[in-house]
Amino acid sequence: MDTLKRVFLTFYQLLKQIGQLPQTIAAALKERRRQAARNAFEVDRLDRIRNPSKYRGKD
């Protein structure tokens, strides 16, 4: 009986995860866009540090 209960609980958790899959994918894509924006900002920041003469008078 305990084994049957575990099988049903496992199946239930699988169905629950399948239901949450679209949300998980959307969250991963959103985080990827955020990371890309952070990376672009960091590239610009490092370029300003390495080449300050290119950016004189622009701030």
Residue pairs with C-beta under 8 A, 6 or more apart in sequence:
47 54
48 54
48 55
